[in-house]
């Protein structure tokens, strides 16, 4: 695709994580870490692992039980699923869990032959050339992609080629390659393709469109939220005209896969698949606060150049998984903050770029949506809907499906008993109406509301006698006769 704007940080040279010398083709005594890296900054020291083998086996057992009953866990115990994702998904089950969290398995089952059809289609010459050019740049120190023309690079080519045909409007973008490579490390090519489709359509829609308008708006959202999280850093960036696109483009479009140490990348993606894009915003805010959030640090950064050098070379201690995940989870930025800032920044963007303005629905809140077994007695219109499994965002189709499901499956509310026709109605219980402090009566004379008063106070209330005509409408009960015992109601 032809971008009207080249993403900052993407060039013909390898990324920061790949900037060391390329691995030699000759065989050497190179040790491979548990993630498949033989060197470079992504290599993880085996001695740094602080989780015992027994603990890992225990976590695997828990995740296996959970994956075997996925819909039940997501519908009834989602907080527990989220907690386990925050602790980290076991490496042996990570690919399977990611697919269930994002709903890609269901997308794949609905269109089982489409991937092969996309590979057989002819892509644009521009996309083909760009894909071929970028293959050797993706994690050259990983054993899967180290060999030029090897199986890993061929799978990467197929996934990117298929997606360029799947989404011809956006086509291929350079930032898609590292995302596809991370997925291929955990699942076969066809499953990685559908997982990438789910990510790009549900989690980060519009990130790879020409002009990168959505990325620019999201960058402004993060810098706007920085004012609340780290006011010193916010003032510093504004003072020196440091645009968010200068430092956050690679963070957002590659989901930090070219920025963080590898254990932190995987932990972040576990949370991202479970909780959505708010995790990306929180991670960026934590890095900014930790790197340039203190006045004593800012004294050493007199201008834009020094600030950008600091943001490109974030201290590895700050990015270690346990420390980083703890700060992300405990950052005081919730969905309401993100939604409010999104509305504000989109209004600003529309004023500044009226011809380019697009309304992008950003879904910051996660609500599980489930496809449950339906009884035969349910309407046929519901049966013909596409069945979508649990996903980590609420697409319009899924929200509509869930609403229709609830409408047709929930038990109808029982109608209140008819009011007594003979004799006065005794007020037996008092509950305060929430808004205007008026009493809201039910047909049998009890009071309905949100806040219950003390039952002893209810006993001392007077009897209220209603006329027969008053039983029909609560609004007409203002004229009810009240027998007081020395005081008025």
N, C-alpha and C positions, 0 to 999 in steps of 0.2 A: 504494500500500500504506500501511497505517497503522503507522507506527513507534512502538514503545513508548518509544523514546528518539530524540530528534532529534540527528543527528550534529553535533558541534561544528564550527563554521566554515561550515556550510551555512545560508544565510539567504536572504532575498529581495533582498539586494544582490549585485552582482557580486563575483567573487573578487578576490584581491589583484592577479592579473594582468590583471583587467578593471576595476579600480576607477577608472581615469581617466575623463574625460568621454567619453560615447559619440560615435562618429564622426558627423559632420554628414551629412545627406542631400544637401546641395548638393555639386556637383562642385568639387573643389579639386585643386590640384597636389600630390597625395599620392603619395609613392614607396612602392612595395610591395617588401618584402624577398624573399629567395629562398624563404621559407616561406609567403608569402602574407599576411603581416601588414602593415598600413598604419600602425600606431602602437601605443600602449600599452606596457606593460613587456615584452611578448613580442616586440616588434620587435627585429630583429637588424641591427646595423650591417653593411653590406656589406663595409666595410674590415676587419672582424674575422676574416674567413675567411682562414686561413693555409695552406690546402691548394691547391696549384697545379692548374690545369685538366688538365695532363698526368697528374698523380697520380690525379685523380678518374677520368679515362678508363681508366687502368690498373686501378684498383679495379673499375670497372664491367665490364671485360673478364673479370677473375677471377671476379666474382660471376655473370656470365652463363654461363660454363663450369660453374660449380658448380650453378647452378639447373637447367641442362639435364640434369645427372646427379645429381639430388638424393639419391636413396636410396643410391647408391654412395658419395657423399661422407659421408653421415651414418653409414653402417655401417662405413666403413673409415678415414675421415679426420675424425672428429668434432672432435678437438682443434683442427684447422685451421679448421673452421667456427666454433668458439667464439672462436678468436683473431680471425678476421675480423669477427665480430659485435662484439667488444670494440673494434675499431678504428673501427667505424661502418659501417652498410650504406649504400651509395650511395642518394641520395634517389630516383632514378629507378626503383630496384628494391626499395625498402623494403617497399611494400605486398605485392608478390609473395613476398618472403622471409618476412615476418611470417606470412602464411597457411600457408606450408610448415612453418615452425617450430612453429606451434601445432596443426597438423593440421586447420585449418578447411576446407581445400579438400576433404579427404576426407569430412568431415561434410556439406558442401554436395552433393557428388556422390551421397551415399547418400540424400539427401532433397531432390531438385532442385525440387520444387513446394511444399515446406512454407512457405517464406517468403511466397509469395503467398497461401497459405491462411490464414496467421496475420494478414495484413493485412485479409483479408476477414472475419475473425471480429470479434465485438463485444467490446471491452475494457470494464472497469469504468469507471463514470463518474468515480470518484476518480482513477484513473490517467490518463484522458484530460485532465482538468482540470489535473493536475500537469504533465503533459508539455507542454501548450500554454503553461503559465505559465513553464516553464523554457527554452523554445527560444531566446528572444532573449538569454539570459544567457551562452550558451556562445561564448566567444571573439568578442565583437562587433567586434573590430578585425581579424578575419581576413576576407579578401575573400569567402570562401565563405559566411559566416554573417552578414555585415553587413546584408544587406537583409532586412527583415521579410517573411516569406511567400515568400522567394526559394527557389531550387532547393536550396540547402544546408540551409536550415531545414526544408524539406519532406522531404528525405532523412533528416535527423535525427529528425523526427517519426515517419517510417515505421519506422526501426530500433528506436526506443524503444517504439513501439506494438506492433511484432511481438514484441519480447522480453517485454513485459508479458503477452502472451497465451501465449508459449512457456513462461514460468515463472510461472504464476498463483499458486503458493505464496508467492513473494516479491513478485511484481508489480513496479511501477516504484519506483525509488529515485532521489533527486535526484543522487546521486553517479555514476549510470550515464551521465548526459548528457555530461559532459566526456570520458569514455572513448570513447563512441560518436563524438563529434565528432572526436577525434584519428584514429580509424580511418577516418572518412569523408574526411579530408584525403588519404588514401593509397589508397583503393579505393572501388569503387561500393557502393551501399547494401546490396545483397543479400550481397555478400562481407563487408562490414563487420559485418552482423548475425551471420553464422556465425563470424567471427573473435571477436566479443564473446561468443558462446555458448561457444566453446572456452576463452577466458580465464576466464570466470566459473565454468565447470564443472571445468576442469583446474588452473588456476593459483591462483585465489582463491575456492574454493567456500565458500559461506556468508557472504560479505562483505555481501550485501545482504538478508539475512534479517531478519525483525522482531526487534528487540532488539539486533542487532549483537553477539551473543555472541562470534562468531569474531573480529571486529575487536578486541574488548576483550581476548580472550586473547592475540592476536598483539601488541597493544600492551604487555601485561605481559611477553611474551617479549622484546620489544626492550628494555624498561627493565631486565629482568633481565640481559640480555647486556651492557648498558651498564656494569654493575659490573666486568666484565672489560676492556672497551674504554676507558672513561673513568671511573675510580672517583670522582674529584672531582665530576663532573657527576651521577653516580648518587646520591651522598650529598646533594648540593644538592637534587635533585628530591624525594628521600625526606623531607628535612628540612622542606621547604615544602609537602609534600603535593600536588605537581604530578602529577596523574594522567596516564597516557599518552593517555587519550581527549581531553585538553585540547589536545594538540599534534599527535598522529599520525593522527587520524581521516581528515583530508583527504589526508594523505600516502598512506595505504594504499588508501583507497577510490577515489581518483582517480589512483593510481599516479604521484604527483608532477606530474601534468600541470598543476595550478594553482599549483605552487610554484616549480619550477625555470625558468631561462631556456630558451627553446625548443630550442636546439641540445643542451642537457643533457637535456631531456625525451626527445628522439629517441634519443640515445645510450643513455640508461638503458633505454628500451623495447626497443632492439635486444638488449641483454644480458638483459633480463627475458624476452623471448620465447625466447631460447636456453637460459638457465640456470635460469629459474624464480623463485619467490618469494624465494629467499635474496638476490637482488639488491635487493629492496625493503627487507629488513631491513638489509642492509649500507649502503644509501644513508642510511637514517634514522640509523643509528649514526654514520656519518661526519659528518653534519650536526650531530648533537648534540655530538660530540667537538670539532668545529671551532668551534662556537658558544659552548658553555658548558663546555668541557673543561679550562680552565686556571684555577688559583686566582686569578690576578690579574683575570681576567674576572668571576669569581663575586663578588668584592668589590664590584662595581658593581651587583649584582643582589640586593638585600637581602630580597626577598620574592617571592611568587607573581606579582604583577602585573608587576614588572620582568622576571622570567624569561620570562613569556609574551610580553611585548612584544619581547624579544630573539629569541625563537623565531619570531615572526610576521614579523620583519624581518631575515632572515638576510642577511649581507653578500653581495653579488653576486659578489665575488671568490672566495668559498668555493665558489660554485655553478657556476663556469665549467667547461665540459665536460672539458677535458684534466686539470685538477687534480682534479675530482670523480671521474672515472672511474679515474684512477690510484689514488686512495685506496680506492675501492670494491674494485678488483681485489686490492689488497694488504692489505686488512683481515684480521687474523688471527681470523676467525670462519668455521668450516667447517660442513658439514652435521651432523656429530656434535654440535657445540655447540648448534645450533638444535634438533635432535631431543631432546637431553637437557633443554634448557630448556623445550621444548614439553610434555614429559611432566610436568615439575615444576609448570609453571603450570596445566596442566589439572587436576592433582590439587588444587591450591589452589582453583581455580575451582569444582570439584565440591563441595568442603567449604563454600564460601561461598554457592553457589547450587545446592543439591541438586535443586530442582524445575526449574531451567533448564539443567542440565548436559547437554551434548551431546558425544559423542565425535566429534571432527573429525580426520580423517586428513590431516595436512599433509605434503606431499611436497616435501622440501627438496633431494633429490638428483635429478640428471638422468641418465637412462640412455636412449639412443635406442632406440626400438622400430620395427621395420621390417616392411612387408608385401612379401615377396619372391614371385617367381613360384614356383609349386609344381608338382612333377611329377605326371603322371597317376596314378602308382602310390601316391600318398599317400592316407590314409584320407579318405572322403567327408565325415566329420564335421568335418574341418579346413577343407574347401573351403567349407562352408556358413557359416563364421564371417564376420562383417563384416570387410572388409579395411580396416585403418586405416593410414594413412601415418605417416611419422615425426612424432612429437609431442614436446613438451618436458617431459612429465610421464608418470608411469606410473599410469594409471588401472587399477583392478582388472581391467577387461575386457582392456586391452592387456597387462597382466602375464600373465594367464592365456593369452592368445593366443600370446604369445612363448614361454611355457613349453611349451605344447603343440606349437608349431612345432619347438622345439629337440628335444623328446622324440621326435618322429616323423621328424626329418631328420638328426640326428647319427648318424654311423656307430657301430655297436656296437663296444665295446672287444674287442680280441682276447683270447681266453682264454689264460692262461699255459700253457706246455708242460708235459706230464706229467712228474712226477719220475722220475728214473732208478730202476729197480727193482733193479739189481745193482750192487754195489760201493759204497764210501763216497762221500759227497758232499763235494767240495772247496770250502771257503770262499775265493772268489776276489776278492771286493770287500767292503769294509766301509763301511757307512753308518749313522750314528747315528739311532736312532728319537727323535722329537722330544720326547715327553712323559716317559716313564719310563725312558729310557736302556737299554731292552731292545733286543735285536736282532730285527729283523723279517725273516724269511727268506722267500724265494720258493721255488717248488717245485724249481727247479734248483740251489738252494744259494746263490744270490747274495742280497745283503741289500738291502732296500728301505727308504727313509726320506727325510727332508727335507734333512738336512745331511750332505754328503760329507766324509769325513776324507781326509787326505793319502794318496795311493796308496802311498807308501813304507811308511806304517804298516800298510797292508793286507797288504803282502808279508810282514811279520814276524808276522802273526797265525797262530795254530795251525790245524791241520786239525780239522774237526769231523765226526765220524762219527755218522750218524743211523741208528737202527733203521728197519726198513721201516714199522713202525706209526707212527713219528714223522713220516713224510712227509705224513700226512693232516691233522694239526692242528698249527699253530704252537705252541699252548699246551702240547703234550705234549713239546716239544723241550727242556724244562728238564733232562731226564735224559739228554741226549746225551753220548756219551763224547768227551772232549776230550783229544787227545794234545798235551801242552804240551812246549815246548823250554825247560825250566828255569824257566817262570813260568806262573801260572794266568791264565786269561782274566778 
